[in-house]
Amino acid sequence: MMRFILPFIVFVILAAFLYVGLGLNPREVNSPLIDKPAPAFTLPQLHEPAKLFSPADMKGKVWLLNVWASWCVSCREEHPVLMELARQNIVPVYGLDYKDKNEDAELWLKKGGDPYVLSVSDADGRIGIDYGVYGVPETYVIDKQGVIRYKQIGPVTPQNLSEKILPLVAELQAK
């Protein structure tokens, strides 16, 4: 009888971990970058490659960095939400075009509308690696000091925009 107790206890513990794990939302993966400075980069702008952009240019402003690509199906899902957000002019949205061809990205924005103040091209994905991108789309809320305060994995939806992102943006803008 005693030889069955230890395996039974191990089984119960593993079952409990599995039960808890299956209940978690995969879009809410804790990022090690939360409350840390946004990784620095300097990249050419998508529409004007002679001009450069760096997160340091945004010091003193709350802003969103949206990682997207023309080949991304989920990006098409969130695009109308970003277009509406841009129309409302609540917070500036900057784009990081991830592992994409500039021609494809420009054509996609021309067809669907461009919600970004500007986009930069991360053709080789190195900046995405620095930001811990799991896959596109991902959106980061960055505060006035250049610190990442929130990471949305997957498409921005009206619900997470109104319940999480915009309240956080309002709080950060008031500071």
C-alpha positions in Angstrom: 0.0 0.0 0.0 2.8 2.5 0.9 4.5 2.1 -2.5 1.4 3.5 -4.2 1.1 6.6 -2.0 4.2 8.5 -3.4 3.2 8.0 -7.1 -0.4 9.0 -6.2 0.8 12.2 -4.5 3.1 13.0 -7.5 0.1 12.4 -9.9 -2.2 14.7 -7.8 0.5 17.5 -7.9 1.0 17.1 -11.6 -2.7 17.1 -12.3 -3.1 20.3 -10.2 -0.3 22.1 -12.2 -2.0 20.9 -15.5 -5.4 22.2 -14.3 -4.0 25.6 -13.4 -1.9 25.8 -16.6 -4.9 25.0 -18.9 -6.8 27.9 -17.3 -4.2 30.5 -18.1 -4.6 33.0 -21.0 -1.8 32.4 -23.5 -2.0 36.1 -24.6 -1.1 37.2 -21.0 2.5 35.9 -20.9 4.5 37.9 -18.4 7.3 39.7 -20.3 10.6 40.2 -18.5 10.7 43.7 -20.2 7.7 45.1 -18.2 8.9 48.0 -16.0 12.3 48.0 -17.8 13.6 50.5 -20.3 12.5 49.8 -23.9 15.4 48.4 -25.9 17.1 51.1 -27.9 17.3 51.0 -31.6 17.7 53.4 -34.6 16.0 52.3 -37.8 15.1 53.9 -41.1 11.5 55.0 -41.5 9.4 52.8 -43.8 8.1 55.7 -46.0 11.2 57.9 -45.8 14.3 55.6 -45.4 16.6 58.6 -45.3 15.0 59.6 -41.9 15.7 57.6 -38.8 13.6 56.8 -35.7 14.6 55.8 -32.2 12.6 55.3 -29.1 14.8 58.0 -27.6 12.9 60.5 -29.8 9.8 59.7 -27.8 11.1 60.7 -24.3 8.5 62.7 -22.5 5.6 61.1 -24.3 3.4 58.0 -23.7 3.2 56.0 -26.9 2.4 52.6 -28.4 4.8 50.4 -30.4 2.9 48.0 -32.6 4.8 45.1 -34.1 3.2 44.1 -37.4 3.8 42.7 -40.9 2.0 42.6 -44.2 2.1 38.8 -44.2 0.4 38.6 -40.7 -3.2 37.4 -40.7 -3.9 38.5 -37.1 -2.5 42.0 -38.0 -5.4 42.3 -40.5 -7.8 41.5 -37.6 -6.5 44.3 -35.4 -5.9 46.9 -38.2 -9.4 48.4 -38.0 -9.0 48.8 -34.2 -5.7 50.6 -34.8 -7.2 52.8 -37.5 -10.0 53.9 -35.1 -7.5 54.5 -32.3 -5.4 56.7 -34.7 -8.5 58.6 -35.7 -9.3 59.3 -32.0 -5.8 60.7 -31.5 -5.6 59.5 -27.9 -2.0 58.2 -28.0 0.5 58.1 -30.8 1.0 54.6 -32.4 4.3 53.8 -34.0 4.8 50.7 -36.1 7.7 48.2 -36.2 7.4 46.3 -39.5 8.7 42.9 -38.6 10.6 40.6 -41.0 8.9 42.1 -44.1 9.8 43.5 -47.4 9.4 47.3 -47.5 7.4 47.2 -50.8 4.9 44.7 -49.3 4.5 46.8 -46.2 4.0 50.0 -48.0 1.5 48.4 -50.3 -0.4 46.9 -47.4 -0.6 50.3 -45.6 -1.7 52.0 -48.8 -4.5 49.5 -49.3 -5.7 49.3 -45.7 -4.9 52.7 -44.3 -2.0 53.7 -42.2 -2.7 54.1 -38.5 0.9 54.8 -37.6 2.6 58.2 -37.0 5.4 56.4 -38.7 6.7 52.8 -39.1 10.2 51.5 -39.1 11.5 48.4 -40.9 13.0 45.5 -38.9 13.7 43.4 -41.9 16.0 40.9 -40.2 14.0 40.8 -36.9 16.9 41.8 -34.6 14.8 44.5 -32.9 12.0 42.1 -32.5 14.3 39.7 -30.7 15.4 42.5 -28.3 11.7 43.2 -27.5 11.0 39.5 -27.0 8.5 39.3 -29.8 6.8 35.9 -29.8 5.0 36.6 -33.0 3.1 39.4 -34.7 1.1 41.4 -33.8 2.4 42.6 -30.4 1.8 46.0 -28.9 3.8 47.7 -26.2 2.7 50.7 -24.0 5.8 52.8 -23.3 5.8 55.6 -20.7 7.3 59.1 -20.7 10.6 57.8 -19.4 10.9 55.1 -22.1 9.9 52.2 -19.8 7.7 49.4 -21.1 4.5 49.3 -18.9 2.4 46.7 -20.8 2.7 44.1 -23.6 -0.2 42.9 -25.6 0.5 39.6 -27.3 -1.8 39.1 -30.3 -4.2 41.5 -31.9 -5.4 44.6 -30.1 -9.2 44.2 -29.7 -11.8 46.8 -28.8 -12.1 45.0 -25.4 -8.4 44.9 -24.4 -8.0 48.5 -25.8 -10.8 49.8 -23.6 -10.2 47.7 -20.5 -6.4 47.6 -20.3 -4.5 49.8 -22.8 -6.4 53.1 -22.8 -6.8 53.2 -19.0 -3.1 52.6 -18.6 -2.3 55.2 -21.2 -4.5 57.8 -19.4 -2.9 57.0 -16.1 0.6 57.3 -17.6 -0.3 60.6 -19.4 -1.5 62.1 -16.1 1.8 61.5 -14.4 
